[in-house]
């Protein structure tokens, strides 16, 4: 393989790692915000605001926040795996 390929691969890996760092930071902030909101919802406790399905308003919100948190966590895991592969590219280039 040519040295240009290695330089391109190193450059791309470096750029992807930097971009992933921003995405990871955002996903971690989402997880932290969700954790805080879940704590608030739990301190509110059971409410009497039932909707047609019988679910409470806080229960509906809790489900939404948990789904959002799960999505952010899945994103974190995917990005961490990608970063591991990118770091291997950088290690081979040394």
C-alpha positions as a printed NumPy array, in Angstrom:
array([[  0.   ,   0.   ,   0.   ],
       [  1.162,   3.472,  -0.729],
       [  2.203,   6.012,   1.864],
       [ -0.602,   8.262,   0.606],
       [ -3.118,   5.608,   1.672],
       [ -1.635,   5.514,   5.164],
       [ -1.627,   9.298,   5.434],
       [ -5.243,   9.421,   4.27 ],
       [ -6.225,   6.669,   6.71 ],
       [ -4.438,   8.38 ,   9.598],
       [ -5.976,  11.725,   8.745],
       [ -9.467,  10.221,   8.449],
       [ -9.089,   8.288,  11.705],
       [ -7.914,  11.418,  13.508],
       [-10.833,  13.435,  12.163],
       [-13.342,  10.701,  12.997],
       [-12.005,  10.435,  16.553],
       [-12.36 ,  14.191,  17.023],
       [-15.898,  14.139,  15.618],
       [-16.845,  11.126,  17.745],
       [-15.555,  12.928,  20.843],
       [-18.159,  15.649,  20.276],
       [-20.898,  13.075,  19.716],
       [-19.849,  11.167,  22.837],
       [-19.891,  14.366,  24.871],
       [-23.418,  15.115,  23.657],
       [-24.677,  11.572,  24.325],
       [-23.14 ,  11.58 ,  27.819],
       [-24.837,  14.919,  28.539],
       [-28.141,  13.404,  27.431],
       [-27.671,  10.403,  29.721],
       [-26.831,  12.698,  32.673],
       [-29.874,  14.897,  31.98 ],
       [-32.096,  11.833,  31.785],
       [-30.703,  10.508,  35.069],
       [-31.479,  13.826,  36.744],
       [-34.994,  13.959,  35.339],
       [-35.692,  10.386,  36.415],
       [-34.649,  11.296,  39.953],
       [-37.046,  14.254,  39.897],
       [-39.854,  12.075,  38.559],
       [-39.26 ,   9.542,  41.32 ],
       [-39.407,  12.24 ,  44.   ],
       [-42.738,  13.398,  42.586],
       [-44.026,   9.891,  43.065],
       [-47.392,   8.59 ,  42.048],
       [-49.77 ,  11.159,  40.673],
       [-53.486,  10.986,  40.08 ],
       [-53.387,  12.395,  36.556],
       [-54.453,   9.269,  34.681],
       [-54.869,   9.403,  30.945],
       [-57.31 ,   7.266,  29.002],
       [-55.004,   4.266,  29.022],
       [-54.741,   4.388,  32.792],
       [-51.104,   5.483,  32.732],
       [-50.013,   8.334,  34.955],
       [-48.521,  11.488,  33.52 ],
       [-45.242,  10.892,  35.346],
       [-45.246,   7.274,  34.184],
       [-45.621,   8.368,  30.575],
       [-42.805,  10.88 ,  30.979],
       [-40.612,   8.32 ,  32.726],
       [-41.059,   5.885,  29.84 ],
       [-40.095,   8.595,  27.328],
       [-37.002,   9.595,  29.325],
       [-35.914,   5.966,  29.678],
       [-36.244,   5.443,  25.919],
       [-34.233,   8.6  ,  25.257],
       [-31.588,   7.491,  27.734],
       [-31.405,   4.045,  26.139],
       [-30.934,   5.579,  22.709],
       [-28.119,   7.809,  23.978],
       [-26.473,   4.823,  25.684],
       [-26.658,   2.782,  22.462],
       [-25.028,   5.684,  20.632],
       [-22.244,   5.773,  23.237],
       [-21.573,   2.076,  22.845],
       [-21.495,   2.333,  19.042],
       [-19.109,   5.298,  19.123],
       [-16.803,   3.647,  21.66 ],
       [-16.598,   0.578,  19.425],
       [-15.835,   2.785,  16.403],
       [-13.16 ,   4.61 ,  18.382],
       [-11.525,   1.305,  19.23 ],
       [-11.263,   0.473,  15.53 ],
       [ -9.98 ,   3.962,  14.696],
       [ -7.303,   3.683,  17.374],
       [ -6.153,   0.421,  15.802],
       [ -5.725,   2.257,  12.482],
       [ -3.607,   4.888,  14.219],
       [ -1.552,   2.242,  16.044],
       [ -0.776,   0.446,  12.766],
       [  0.382,   3.701,  11.2  ],
       [  3.094,   4.26 ,  13.798]])
